[in-house]
Amino acid sequence: MKLDVLVLAAHPDDAELGCSGTIAAHVAKGHKVGIVDLTQGEMGTRGTPQIRLRESDDAAKILGLYARENMGFKDIYFKDDEFHQKELIRVIRKYRPEIVLANAVSDRHPDHGKGSSLATNACFMSGLRKIETSQDGEEQEPWRPRFVYHYIQNNYIEPDFIFDISEYWDVKVASIMAFKSQFYDPTNEEPSSFISSPEFLPFIESRAREFGHRIMSKYGEGFTVERFIGVDDLFDLK
């Protein structure tokens, strides 16, 4: 069940909006990538938990994910506390990822910042042997991911590095549009929301173009780091 990359997302569609191009690129390279959504997005203006779960499955197929699951935490009300940390530690120890991609460190939606801090703390705590967890009646071994990176979401944050997603832009768009209950559709009679406006998806493309421009490519996704990244070959840098 080991993953190379585990993406943690406060809501279904956070990962698709924030880092699905990076996900697709790593899947194409043969890496095992999975997404764990913390909530079902049940407090969102549009859709239902059942619809969001179906859409999540559709997006998972588009991205070629090795695994996807939903923690079922309470949308809006989950916290970075002992209960939620231990639940997430179980998942981290289950998948044993080398790299974790997590929500933006701060953002318009408060769940994103909470999801970020919860991921950071759970990833560290998962390596502590005196925190005991079990799965299917068996004690889990400690596991700490090597790196935790945070994808950038609605609010602009200066990235620490930018991943070139130019070859995977169409996959990113397709994975986002799998969540058709959430985005602009003139035939949808549900109340409008922040992300269902006709301007939102062009904004996502503009952000990707901006990040791409910064690295002399067409599209990019930005990330922040929790600690410095070391390199041993300057020629590996783009």
Stockholm file with secondary structure:
# STOCKHOLM 1.0

chainA/1-238         MKLDVLVLAAHPDDAELGCSGTIAAHVAKGHKVGIVDLTQGEMGTRGTPQIRLRESDDAAKILGLYARENMGFKDIYFKDDEFHQKELIRVIRKYRPEIVLANAVSDRHPDHGKGSSLATNACFMSGLRKIETSQDGEEQEPWRPRFVYHYIQNNYIEPDFIFDISEYWDVKVASIMAFKSQFYDPTNEEPSSFISSPEFLPFIESRAREFGHRIMSKYGEGFTVERFIGVDDLFDLK
#=GR chainA/1-238 SS CCCSEEEEESSTTHHHHHHHHHHHHHHHTTCCEEEEEEECCTTSSSSCHHHHHHHHHHHHHHHTCSEEEEEEECTTTCCSSHHHHHHHHHHHHHHCCSEEEECCSSCSSHHHHHHHHHHHHHHHHTTCTTSCCEETTEECCCCCCSEEEEECCSSCCCCSEEEECGGGHHHHHHHHHTCTTTSCCTTCCSCCCTTTSTTHHHHHHHHHHHHHHHTTSSCEEEEEESSCCCCSCGGGCC
#=GC SS_cons         CCCSEEEEESSTTHHHHHHHHHHHHHHHTTCCEEEEEEECCTTSSSSCHHHHHHHHHHHHHHHTCSEEEEEEECTTTCCSSHHHHHHHHHHHHHHCCSEEEECCSSCSSHHHHHHHHHHHHHHHHTTCTTSCCEETTEECCCCCCSEEEEECCSSCCCCSEEEECGGGHHHHHHHHHTCTTTSCCTTCCSCCCTTTSTTHHHHHHHHHHHHHHHTTSSCEEEEEESSCCCCSCGGGCC
//
